[in-house]
Every structure is written in C-alpha cells, then in structure tokens.
Amino acid sequence: MSHPSSGDPQRQLFLLKVSVGFLVLFALVILAIPGVIPKPLRILIAAADLIAAATIWLLGRQKLNR
C-alpha cells in the first residue's frame, strides 16, 4: 500500500498552487462582488479563505520539502 504523498512532486506542487490560487481568487471575488451578504461578513469570509490558503501553502510546502 503506497502513501498518498508518494506521487510525483511536480504534480503535487501544481495541485498545491491551483488550490491556493483558487482560495485567493475566491476571497477576492467575495470582496469585489456586491451582494446580499453584509460587508463585515464578506470580509470575515475572505479573511478565512486567505488564512486557509496560507495554511495549505505552508503545510504543503513543508510536506513536499521532505
């Protein structure tokens, strides 16, 4: 049985960049598009997305550098 991290490191780095990029893009879209969600809640959601993106990026880079 192989470990999930035993794949191609270049592919994993690409997927890491895509997932982090999607989270950052989603945070910017939430802030930019006006809607029925109040502004403070949109800022909170966007901040949570950016924190999640930073966490995924840091943990992913640590795992790939092993």
NORURRA-V611073 format. One record per run of one state. SS is the DSSP state (H for helix, E for strand, - for the rest). FROM is the first residue (numbers start at 0). TO is the last residue. If there is no record, write none. Layout:
ss:SS from:FROM to:TO
ss:SS from:FROM to:TO
//
This chain:
ss:- from:0 to:2
ss:H from:3 to:5
ss:- from:6 to:7
ss:H from:8 to:31
ss:- from:32 to:37
ss:H from:38 to:63
ss:- from:64 to:65
//
